[in-house]
Amino acid sequence: MTTNAATAGQVSKPAAQIYDEFFVPALFGRWAAPLCEAAQIGPGQEVLDIACGTGATTRAAASRVGPEGRVVGLDRNRGMLDVAQSRAPTVKWIEAVAEALPFADGVFDAVLCQFGLMFFDDRTKALNEMARVVRPGGRIALSVWDDVARSPGYAGMIALIQDMFGDEAAEALRAPFILGDKRVLLRILEDAGWVGTNLTTATGTARFASIRDWVRMDVRGWTLGDFIDDDGFEALVTAAEECLGEYAASDGTVEFPAPAHIAVWKRKPEVTG
């Protein structure tokens, strides 16, 4: 895995399995329902989930549209899609990039993108593509993590990794938070023509069974495998237990704030008559 792959959030199939088993319940799964609610997804709708990962949000959308609706999950990472397919074989899963969506104009009632925008090679092009494939009157809802300073556990973990393994490893873990400044995010959305976007910040909580599990997910289920070998992993666990113990309860479980921004943009209905 190259450094570019790391900061772009690309993982192998084994990492995708760890991601689905641990990261989804610890961090991502709880954001699926709020994103679907923001997009006002309901029965019979056609929905596209971009950067779907292992499909947590896709499956939540599918449960809302019901048998009369249609949900498509799209991701550029084959390993993620293989896990998604195993979890929901009746859903349509497509390997493609957000900057070149393989769909005609205006074919979806809603488009979702959970924690994917920060990893796109060309964010403006990806946002333009989302706007192109949503129907007039349809909604797009996307989420990005708030500034890492407001997720203190990760701020501490990034500082620890930088001290132990250097800048490249730290940047790989910092990448999910790079759109946390709401002013920067709004400017990106407006540059793509998303005028009138509704941007809110929602509280969230990261939960891990232990500091060891937290480190395991960040190293084995994310993109740090090229930077941290087995010996480095054990050293990081020891250092994290010493330096980040304030986030662990008496039973060893870990919990700290992890807020996120949710942006909703509605495509203007067509004017007739």
Backbone bond lengths (Angstrom), bond angles and torsions (degrees), N, CA, C in turn:
res aa  C-N    CA-C-N  psi(-1)  N-CA   C-N-CA  omega(-1)  CA-C   N-CA-C  phi
1 M - - - 1.465 - - 1.517 109.15 -
2 T 1.289 118.46 129.34 1.449 122.68 179.48 1.515 109.77 -83.03
3 T 1.339 115.10 166.85 1.452 119.41 176.18 1.513 110.92 -60.48
4 N 1.351 117.63 -39.04 1.457 120.37 178.28 1.518 110.55 -61.22
5 A 1.329 116.68 -40.42 1.462 119.67 178.02 1.520 110.53 -63.83
6 A 1.314 116.57 -38.39 1.460 119.51 -179.78 1.514 111.60 -63.15
7 T 1.328 116.87 -49.28 1.453 119.56 -178.44 1.519 111.82 -74.14
8 A 1.331 118.22 -12.99 1.465 121.81 175.67 1.516 112.22 -93.20
9 G 1.328 117.56 1.99 1.452 120.75 174.91 1.506 114.54 76.78
10 Q 1.327 118.67 24.59 1.457 121.62 -179.24 1.521 110.24 -87.54
11 V 1.340 116.28 132.66 1.457 120.85 -177.90 1.514 110.03 -131.48
12 S 1.341 116.18 160.53 1.455 122.28 176.76 1.527 109.59 -80.61
13 K 1.352 116.09 172.14 1.457 119.04 179.04 1.524 112.04 -62.66
14 P 1.352 120.10 -46.26 1.473 117.74 176.33 1.519 112.49 -58.13
15 A 1.343 117.33 -39.64 1.466 120.04 177.24 1.518 110.36 -64.26
16 A 1.328 117.49 -37.63 1.461 121.18 178.43 1.522 111.11 -62.72
17 Q 1.330 117.36 -36.35 1.461 120.73 178.05 1.523 111.01 -67.00
18 I 1.332 117.17 -41.47 1.458 120.95 176.25 1.520 109.87 -65.29
19 Y 1.326 115.93 -42.22 1.470 121.96 177.21 1.519 110.21 -54.81
20 D 1.333 116.99 -47.47 1.463 120.86 -176.69 1.524 111.58 -70.01
21 E 1.325 116.52 -38.57 1.455 120.41 -175.88 1.520 112.45 -74.62
22 F 1.336 117.03 -33.21 1.456 119.70 -172.96 1.532 113.83 -117.83
23 F 1.347 117.88 -48.55 1.455 120.50 -176.11 1.530 111.92 -66.66
24 V 1.335 117.03 -39.89 1.469 118.68 -177.74 1.525 111.23 -60.43
25 P 1.338 120.03 -51.27 1.468 117.71 177.53 1.525 113.58 -69.06
26 A 1.329 117.88 -29.49 1.463 120.27 -176.87 1.515 112.23 -76.38
27 L 1.345 117.50 -35.30 1.458 120.77 -172.03 1.527 114.19 -132.09
28 F 1.326 117.57 -54.05 1.455 120.56 -163.79 1.523 115.34 -86.05
29 G 1.328 116.59 -35.41 1.452 119.35 -173.00 1.514 114.12 -57.98
30 R 1.323 116.64 -37.93 1.470 120.51 -176.26 1.535 112.69 -69.17
31 W 1.340 118.06 -13.52 1.464 120.75 179.97 1.527 112.37 -92.27
32 A 1.320 118.49 -5.62 1.462 120.86 -178.09 1.526 111.69 -65.24
33 A 1.328 117.11 -49.17 1.467 120.56 -178.20 1.527 112.56 -63.30
34 P 1.346 119.87 -47.19 1.469 118.76 178.30 1.528 113.60 -59.54
35 L 1.332 117.01 -35.08 1.456 119.32 179.90 1.530 110.18 -69.70
36 C 1.333 117.00 -42.06 1.466 120.51 177.18 1.526 110.88 -63.04
37 E 1.320 116.25 -39.41 1.465 120.04 178.13 1.518 111.19 -65.54
38 A 1.324 116.87 -40.26 1.461 120.28 179.59 1.521 111.65 -62.17
39 A 1.325 116.57 -35.39 1.465 121.24 178.86 1.526 112.65 -84.14
40 Q 1.322 116.97 -3.23 1.464 123.79 179.54 1.537 111.07 56.24
41 I 1.317 115.02 47.53 1.464 120.40 -179.98 1.526 109.90 -75.07
42 G 1.339 115.08 133.57 1.451 120.17 -178.34 1.509 111.69 -144.45
43 P 1.339 116.68 -178.67 1.464 122.09 -176.44 1.527 113.28 -55.77
44 G 1.326 113.93 138.25 1.459 120.79 174.18 1.516 116.00 82.48
45 Q 1.311 118.23 -2.57 1.461 120.27 -177.48 1.527 111.80 -79.18
46 E 1.336 114.91 160.84 1.462 122.68 172.21 1.516 107.89 -108.36
47 V 1.322 116.75 124.12 1.458 122.44 -169.43 1.525 109.91 -129.59
48 L 1.331 115.77 139.24 1.465 122.53 173.93 1.514 108.42 -114.77
49 D 1.338 116.68 128.63 1.463 122.85 175.92 1.520 107.99 -110.51
50 I 1.330 116.29 110.09 1.464 122.80 -176.20 1.529 109.53 -94.84
51 A 1.342 115.94 141.69 1.467 121.84 -173.55 1.520 108.36 57.88
52 C 1.325 114.87 50.67 1.469 121.50 -170.73 1.516 113.33 -72.09
53 G 1.330 118.54 -15.71 1.456 119.96 -177.85 1.519 111.06 59.51
54 T 1.309 116.46 -131.56 1.463 120.29 179.88 1.525 112.63 -88.54
55 G 1.337 116.82 6.34 1.456 120.11 166.23 1.511 118.00 96.29
56 A 1.326 119.44 18.46 1.465 120.18 -178.87 1.526 111.30 -60.91
57 T 1.335 117.07 -47.72 1.465 120.21 -179.83 1.517 110.90 -72.58
58 T 1.321 117.18 -35.66 1.466 121.26 178.11 1.518 110.54 -59.01
59 R 1.317 116.16 -46.21 1.467 120.24 -179.87 1.531 111.17 -65.44
60 A 1.329 117.13 -38.04 1.464 119.96 177.35 1.526 110.52 -63.44
61 A 1.328 116.51 -41.00 1.466 119.80 177.65 1.519 111.11 -65.57
62 A 1.328 116.66 -40.22 1.471 120.49 -179.59 1.525 111.10 -61.53
63 S 1.321 116.73 -37.61 1.464 119.24 179.43 1.516 111.38 -67.86
64 R 1.331 117.41 -25.34 1.456 120.94 -179.21 1.526 112.69 -85.00
65 V 1.328 118.01 -34.06 1.468 119.18 -178.14 1.517 111.40 -80.49
66 G 1.329 117.44 -24.01 1.451 120.97 177.14 1.511 113.59 71.93
67 P 1.329 117.08 -173.10 1.470 120.96 -175.33 1.519 114.32 -67.35
68 E 1.318 117.31 -20.39 1.473 120.14 179.38 1.522 112.64 -85.03
69 G 1.317 117.03 -10.78 1.454 121.20 -179.33 1.516 112.11 -100.08
70 R 1.331 115.07 -175.61 1.471 121.03 179.87 1.516 108.85 -146.00
71 V 1.325 115.71 133.88 1.457 120.74 177.59 1.521 108.40 -127.22
72 V 1.328 116.04 135.78 1.459 122.74 177.85 1.527 108.25 -120.94
73 G 1.332 116.42 130.08 1.452 121.52 174.40 1.518 109.97 -104.26
74 L 1.331 116.34 131.29 1.465 121.51 -176.19 1.519 109.82 -128.72
75 D 1.326 116.18 133.56 1.457 121.68 177.84 1.525 108.48 -152.91
76 R 1.309 117.20 155.35 1.467 120.43 178.67 1.522 111.98 -92.04
77 N 1.330 116.88 -3.81 1.458 121.42 -174.82 1.520 109.98 -104.37
78 R 1.322 116.59 113.47 1.455 121.64 -176.81 1.531 111.90 -63.03
79 G 1.336 116.51 -38.32 1.450 119.64 179.93 1.520 111.96 -60.75
80 M 1.327 117.10 -42.46 1.460 121.16 177.19 1.528 110.52 -61.90
81 L 1.317 116.70 -44.88 1.461 120.86 -176.89 1.523 112.09 -66.88
82 D 1.325 117.14 -34.49 1.468 119.70 177.57 1.530 110.25 -61.78
83 V 1.330 116.61 -41.74 1.460 119.89 177.75 1.529 110.11 -68.16
84 A 1.333 116.58 -42.46 1.467 120.48 178.86 1.522 111.10 -58.96
85 Q 1.336 116.61 -43.23 1.463 121.72 179.49 1.519 111.27 -61.23
86 S 1.318 116.57 -39.70 1.464 119.95 179.99 1.520 111.62 -68.76
87 R 1.328 117.12 -28.45 1.459 120.98 -179.55 1.528 112.27 -82.15
88 A 1.331 117.21 -32.12 1.470 121.04 -176.64 1.529 109.24 -145.15
89 P 1.334 117.29 78.46 1.469 120.51 -174.39 1.521 114.62 -66.84
90 T 1.326 118.81 -16.57 1.467 119.97 -179.02 1.525 112.76 -86.90
91 V 1.320 116.99 -11.09 1.465 120.80 177.59 1.523 109.38 -81.73
92 K 1.316 116.51 147.25 1.463 121.83 175.92 1.519 109.07 -82.50
93 W 1.331 116.61 120.13 1.466 122.63 179.90 1.516 108.66 -114.30
94 I 1.321 117.31 131.25 1.462 122.05 -175.01 1.527 109.84 -128.43
95 E 1.327 116.30 131.90 1.459 121.62 174.46 1.519 108.60 -90.97
96 A 1.318 116.32 113.32 1.470 121.85 -178.75 1.525 107.93 -166.11
97 V 1.338 115.51 170.84 1.459 120.07 179.82 1.521 109.91 -104.13
98 A 1.314 116.13 152.63 1.458 121.63 -177.32 1.523 112.12 -66.94
99 E 1.328 116.32 -24.20 1.468 119.97 -177.88 1.521 113.07 -78.34
100 A 1.312 118.32 -8.70 1.475 121.94 -179.74 1.527 108.14 -146.83
101 L 1.309 116.71 73.42 1.460 121.21 -176.99 1.523 110.56 -70.47
102 P 1.336 118.11 131.05 1.468 121.68 -175.16 1.536 112.68 -85.80
103 F 1.348 115.55 53.46 1.452 120.80 -178.01 1.526 109.86 -137.85
104 A 1.324 115.16 155.51 1.460 120.93 175.66 1.531 110.17 -72.57
105 D 1.311 116.24 169.73 1.460 121.22 -179.96 1.534 110.46 -67.34
106 G 1.322 115.85 141.78 1.451 121.85 168.35 1.516 116.42 59.39
107 V 1.321 118.18 43.70 1.467 119.71 -175.88 1.534 113.27 -105.75
108 F 1.343 118.31 -6.17 1.460 120.57 -178.04 1.526 110.95 -118.93
109 D 1.324 115.45 141.77 1.462 120.74 174.88 1.516 111.60 -74.95
110 A 1.314 116.44 -28.53 1.461 121.06 -179.39 1.519 109.74 -150.34
111 V 1.324 115.39 148.67 1.457 122.79 175.40 1.528 107.67 -126.39
112 L 1.319 116.22 133.63 1.458 122.88 179.38 1.523 110.02 -117.57
113 C 1.317 115.78 150.86 1.470 120.23 174.12 1.523 107.52 -153.44
114 Q 1.321 115.85 100.28 1.456 121.25 -178.04 1.526 110.55 -94.56
115 F 1.330 116.07 111.93 1.468 123.15 173.80 1.528 112.41 54.77
116 G 1.336 116.29 42.72 1.449 120.71 178.55 1.516 114.72 -116.71
117 L 1.340 117.49 -26.80 1.467 121.17 -171.57 1.520 112.48 -57.20
118 M 1.321 117.45 -37.22 1.468 120.40 -176.54 1.518 113.29 -65.61
119 F 1.341 117.61 -17.88 1.459 121.18 -176.40 1.526 114.14 -101.17
120 F 1.328 118.54 -2.75 1.461 119.65 -177.65 1.527 110.59 -73.87
121 D 1.331 115.85 142.69 1.465 120.21 179.53 1.524 111.56 -66.04
122 D 1.335 116.98 -37.55 1.461 122.67 179.83 1.522 107.22 -132.22
123 R 1.326 116.62 94.72 1.461 120.29 -174.26 1.522 112.36 -64.52
124 T 1.327 117.19 -40.75 1.465 119.40 -179.59 1.518 111.14 -62.73
125 K 1.305 117.06 -42.96 1.459 120.05 179.16 1.520 110.83 -64.62
126 A 1.327 117.24 -40.67 1.459 120.41 178.73 1.527 110.99 -63.38
127 L 1.318 117.03 -42.51 1.464 120.49 178.68 1.526 111.05 -65.27
128 N 1.321 116.19 -38.70 1.467 119.80 176.48 1.520 111.25 -63.27
129 E 1.322 116.59 -38.19 1.458 120.65 178.63 1.532 111.05 -66.66
130 M 1.323 116.91 -40.27 1.466 119.56 175.93 1.527 110.78 -58.81
131 A 1.335 115.85 -45.86 1.460 120.24 -179.47 1.526 111.50 -65.01
132 R 1.320 116.54 -32.01 1.468 120.30 -179.15 1.523 112.18 -68.11
133 V 1.333 117.28 -39.98 1.470 119.15 -171.88 1.522 113.25 -89.15
134 V 1.347 118.23 -9.29 1.458 119.60 177.90 1.527 109.42 -86.49
135 R 1.320 115.89 142.85 1.458 120.86 -178.27 1.534 111.29 -69.93
136 P 1.334 118.47 154.67 1.462 120.07 170.55 1.531 110.03 -54.99
137 G 1.323 115.61 131.04 1.458 120.69 -175.23 1.508 113.97 87.79
138 G 1.335 117.35 -8.12 1.460 121.63 179.62 1.517 112.04 -81.36
139 R 1.316 115.04 167.87 1.463 121.06 -176.76 1.524 111.87 -119.71
140 I 1.322 114.23 148.93 1.463 122.17 171.10 1.517 107.07 -120.11
141 A 1.313 116.86 130.21 1.462 121.80 177.31 1.524 108.88 -126.83
142 L 1.323 115.97 128.32 1.461 120.22 178.54 1.515 109.69 -135.62
143 S 1.324 115.10 154.78 1.455 120.65 178.94 1.523 110.38 -127.13
144 V 1.323 114.99 146.99 1.465 122.55 172.70 1.522 107.22 -139.06
145 W 1.314 116.47 153.02 1.458 119.42 178.59 1.519 111.17 -70.14
146 D 1.312 116.07 144.28 1.462 122.83 172.97 1.530 108.79 -65.05
147 D 1.319 116.12 171.45 1.465 121.57 179.41 1.531 110.59 -53.45
148 V 1.323 116.04 140.09 1.464 120.47 -176.06 1.525 111.89 -61.67
149 A 1.316 117.58 -23.73 1.459 119.83 177.98 1.524 111.57 -62.94
150 R 1.344 117.08 -23.32 1.459 120.89 178.55 1.530 111.82 -96.16
151 S 1.325 115.48 6.77 1.462 121.56 170.30 1.530 106.88 -121.70
152 P 1.322 116.53 76.67 1.473 120.50 -164.88 1.516 114.56 -60.47
153 G 1.326 117.41 -31.26 1.458 118.43 177.85 1.515 111.42 -61.91
154 Y 1.337 116.01 -43.83 1.460 118.80 179.83 1.522 112.04 -73.38
155 A 1.314 117.57 -32.80 1.467 118.75 174.46 1.522 109.92 -59.03
156 G 1.331 115.85 -42.63 1.459 119.58 178.58 1.515 112.66 -68.35
157 M 1.333 117.18 -40.49 1.470 120.40 179.59 1.526 111.09 -64.62
158 I 1.325 117.13 -41.57 1.466 120.82 179.25 1.524 110.23 -62.60
159 A 1.328 117.09 -43.98 1.463 120.43 179.13 1.524 110.71 -62.30
160 L 1.327 116.84 -39.57 1.459 120.83 179.62 1.529 111.04 -66.48
161 I 1.329 116.75 -43.61 1.464 120.54 179.54 1.521 110.77 -65.78
162 Q 1.331 117.13 -38.85 1.466 119.47 178.20 1.521 110.39 -62.26
163 D 1.321 116.85 -42.20 1.457 120.98 -178.99 1.528 111.28 -65.98
164 M 1.351 117.02 -36.74 1.461 120.60 -174.25 1.528 113.51 -91.06
165 F 1.355 117.37 -33.04 1.470 119.94 -170.65 1.523 114.58 -126.71
166 G 1.327 117.91 -4.57 1.444 119.80 173.24 1.518 114.79 100.09
167 D 1.341 114.21 179.40 1.456 122.04 -171.67 1.524 113.07 -66.31
168 E 1.325 118.06 -41.61 1.468 119.87 -174.69 1.520 111.50 -64.33
169 A 1.298 116.98 -42.90 1.462 119.97 178.30 1.521 110.65 -65.13
170 A 1.328 116.57 -40.85 1.464 119.95 179.19 1.519 111.23 -64.74
171 E 1.341 116.97 -40.20 1.465 120.34 179.79 1.519 111.63 -63.95
172 A 1.333 117.88 -34.59 1.459 120.68 178.50 1.520 111.14 -62.31
173 L 1.331 117.34 -37.97 1.460 120.46 179.69 1.525 111.66 -83.07
174 R 1.334 116.81 -23.28 1.463 120.69 177.74 1.529 112.16 -77.92
175 A 1.329 116.99 -22.46 1.470 121.65 -173.51 1.527 114.54 -53.31
176 P 1.338 120.94 -40.23 1.467 118.98 -179.15 1.522 114.74 -62.16
177 F 1.330 117.96 -17.38 1.454 121.26 -173.51 1.528 114.10 -103.73
178 I 1.330 117.64 7.32 1.467 119.47 -169.15 1.525 113.85 -72.81
179 L 1.329 118.28 -12.94 1.468 120.87 176.59 1.526 110.92 -107.14
180 G 1.315 116.99 24.19 1.452 120.35 -177.59 1.509 115.04 -71.21
181 D 1.328 118.25 -23.00 1.459 122.03 176.78 1.528 108.69 -74.34
182 K 1.323 117.72 115.37 1.468 121.25 -175.45 1.522 112.51 -61.67
183 R 1.328 117.36 -31.88 1.463 119.87 178.53 1.523 110.80 -66.41
184 V 1.308 116.94 -40.94 1.468 120.89 177.32 1.516 110.34 -65.65
185 L 1.332 116.57 -44.65 1.460 120.55 -179.73 1.521 111.58 -61.89
186 L 1.322 117.53 -46.04 1.468 120.46 179.55 1.522 111.52 -62.20
187 R 1.323 117.21 -37.91 1.458 120.29 178.89 1.524 110.73 -64.09
188 I 1.327 117.43 -40.91 1.463 121.21 177.86 1.526 110.35 -63.45
189 L 1.320 116.99 -43.62 1.455 120.89 -179.63 1.530 110.95 -65.77
190 E 1.305 116.87 -43.48 1.463 120.25 -179.75 1.521 111.91 -67.32
191 D 1.329 117.69 -35.13 1.464 121.06 176.82 1.524 111.27 -62.88
192 A 1.339 116.11 -26.17 1.463 120.71 178.40 1.532 112.05 -89.92
193 G 1.328 116.38 4.50 1.455 119.84 178.84 1.509 115.03 90.63
194 W 1.321 116.76 8.10 1.464 120.21 -179.81 1.531 109.98 -83.31
195 V 1.310 116.48 65.37 1.460 121.28 179.50 1.531 108.64 -75.55
196 G 1.330 116.00 138.50 1.453 120.05 179.28 1.520 114.21 82.77
197 T 1.326 117.42 19.00 1.468 120.71 178.32 1.524 110.36 -63.55
198 N 1.312 116.39 135.97 1.465 122.23 173.56 1.528 108.29 -91.52
199 L 1.317 116.15 115.90 1.467 121.14 -175.69 1.520 109.54 -118.79
200 T 1.319 115.95 120.24 1.457 121.49 179.00 1.528 109.64 -126.47
201 T 1.315 115.56 160.48 1.457 121.42 176.13 1.526 108.72 -116.82
202 A 1.318 115.84 127.74 1.463 121.39 -177.80 1.520 109.73 -113.82
203 T 1.320 115.84 144.14 1.456 119.86 177.09 1.524 110.08 -74.33
204 G 1.292 116.45 151.48 1.455 122.32 177.43 1.508 109.44 -154.18
205 T 1.304 116.50 165.89 1.459 121.50 -178.12 1.518 110.08 -137.15
206 A 1.328 116.15 130.25 1.463 121.37 172.36 1.519 108.28 -87.78
207 R 1.332 116.31 133.71 1.456 120.89 -179.16 1.529 109.96 -132.69
208 F 1.319 116.43 130.21 1.459 122.51 178.40 1.516 109.26 -132.60
209 A 1.325 116.61 151.45 1.464 120.61 -177.98 1.524 112.57 -67.53
210 S 1.340 115.70 -28.08 1.466 120.59 -179.67 1.518 108.19 -166.32
211 I 1.312 116.88 169.11 1.464 120.11 175.42 1.525 110.01 -64.46
212 R 1.327 118.25 -37.82 1.468 120.73 177.10 1.527 110.25 -59.93
213 D 1.321 117.97 -44.48 1.463 120.56 178.82 1.523 111.07 -64.19
214 W 1.329 117.16 -39.32 1.460 121.70 177.50 1.524 110.13 -59.78
215 V 1.317 116.90 -48.96 1.464 120.24 179.02 1.527 110.38 -64.18
216 R 1.303 116.95 -41.26 1.470 120.10 179.77 1.532 111.19 -58.96
217 M 1.310 116.26 -42.71 1.464 118.71 179.69 1.519 112.05 -65.45
218 D 1.328 116.47 -42.75 1.461 119.22 -178.84 1.525 112.11 -67.16
219 V 1.331 116.78 -34.92 1.465 120.14 -177.18 1.524 111.99 -88.04
220 R 1.330 117.33 -46.93 1.468 120.75 -174.63 1.531 113.34 -91.68
221 G 1.327 117.53 -27.75 1.457 119.97 -176.50 1.504 113.31 -103.27
222 W 1.315 116.72 1.20 1.462 119.87 178.06 1.518 107.47 -119.63
223 T 1.289 118.15 -129.76 1.464 120.53 -169.19 1.522 112.92 -126.41
224 L 1.323 117.30 22.80 1.456 119.79 -173.07 1.522 113.33 -99.13
225 G 1.330 118.02 3.99 1.449 120.76 -176.32 1.517 114.06 -60.37
226 D 1.333 117.94 -31.50 1.461 121.19 179.45 1.519 112.56 -73.28
227 F 1.325 116.30 -18.15 1.458 120.21 -175.00 1.524 112.36 -103.67
228 I 1.342 117.29 -23.88 1.457 120.54 -171.74 1.528 108.99 -129.64
229 D 1.330 117.12 111.73 1.462 121.38 178.88 1.529 109.92 -85.56
230 D 1.331 117.44 -173.24 1.460 120.95 -175.66 1.532 112.10 -61.57
231 D 1.331 116.40 -42.26 1.463 119.51 178.81 1.528 110.27 -65.75
232 G 1.321 115.66 -40.80 1.459 120.12 177.97 1.524 111.96 -63.80
233 F 1.341 115.76 -37.45 1.455 120.20 177.10 1.525 111.19 -59.92
234 E 1.319 117.13 -47.81 1.460 120.44 -179.68 1.527 111.26 -64.22
235 A 1.338 115.61 -38.16 1.464 118.92 177.96 1.526 110.83 -65.78
236 L 1.335 116.40 -37.79 1.463 120.03 179.46 1.524 111.14 -68.21
237 V 1.331 117.51 -39.25 1.463 120.33 176.97 1.530 109.83 -59.36
238 T 1.315 116.41 -47.35 1.463 120.48 -179.16 1.528 111.04 -61.04
239 A 1.336 116.37 -45.23 1.461 120.39 -179.33 1.527 111.04 -66.51
240 A 1.343 117.14 -39.87 1.458 120.50 -179.59 1.521 111.46 -66.62
241 E 1.324 116.63 -39.26 1.466 119.60 178.18 1.526 110.76 -62.76
242 E 1.335 115.83 -31.47 1.461 119.63 179.53 1.525 112.02 -81.66
243 C 1.349 116.87 -42.32 1.464 120.81 -171.18 1.527 114.06 -92.75
244 L 1.324 116.85 -25.14 1.466 120.47 -174.87 1.520 112.17 -115.95
245 G 1.326 115.94 18.23 1.449 120.63 -178.63 1.514 114.31 -62.69
246 E 1.328 117.68 -18.27 1.471 120.75 179.71 1.525 111.97 -63.12
247 Y 1.344 117.64 -20.51 1.456 120.70 -179.33 1.529 112.49 -91.87
248 A 1.318 116.96 0.18 1.462 121.42 -179.34 1.527 110.19 -101.74
249 A 1.325 115.35 135.64 1.459 121.27 176.25 1.529 110.00 -81.37
250 S 1.326 116.57 177.87 1.466 120.81 -177.46 1.524 112.60 -63.19
251 D 1.346 116.45 -25.99 1.474 119.74 178.24 1.524 112.66 -88.56
252 G 1.344 116.83 3.00 1.460 121.30 177.53 1.508 115.11 93.83
253 T 1.330 118.73 -13.76 1.465 120.44 179.82 1.524 110.18 -68.64
254 V 1.322 114.60 150.59 1.462 121.54 -175.45 1.521 109.55 -114.26
255 E 1.313 115.86 138.30 1.462 120.57 -179.95 1.518 109.18 -152.36
256 F 1.345 116.48 134.55 1.469 120.97 175.56 1.529 109.18 -158.69
257 P 1.336 118.20 159.33 1.462 121.31 -178.42 1.525 111.67 -62.54
258 A 1.348 115.21 143.90 1.463 121.97 176.17 1.530 107.97 -148.37
259 P 1.338 117.61 73.51 1.462 120.69 -177.59 1.527 112.22 -75.46
260 A 1.331 115.67 163.45 1.461 121.30 -179.11 1.520 110.22 -145.20
261 H 1.324 115.32 156.06 1.464 122.27 173.58 1.528 109.12 -96.02
262 I 1.322 116.50 140.72 1.459 122.41 173.99 1.523 108.26 -121.29
263 A 1.322 115.47 121.41 1.471 122.21 179.74 1.518 109.27 -108.57
264 V 1.335 116.00 132.92 1.462 121.61 178.85 1.523 108.91 -126.61
265 W 1.319 115.40 126.55 1.466 121.66 177.52 1.518 109.08 -126.12
266 K 1.337 116.19 134.24 1.458 121.51 -179.96 1.531 109.36 -110.49
267 R 1.321 114.91 126.87 1.461 119.49 176.23 1.523 109.21 -73.02
268 K 1.310 116.80 134.79 1.468 120.02 -177.80 1.507 111.45 -62.60
269 P 1.337 117.33 137.19 1.464 119.79 175.70 1.529 110.81 -63.93
270 E 1.307 115.42 152.88 1.454 119.46 176.56 1.528 109.96 -69.67
271 V 1.310 115.86 140.66 1.464 121.56 177.76 1.522 108.42 -92.96
272 T 1.335 115.93 125.20 1.463 120.73 -179.90 1.518 110.16 -116.63
273 G 1.337 114.21 161.09 1.457 119.33 176.87 1.508 113.10 86.59
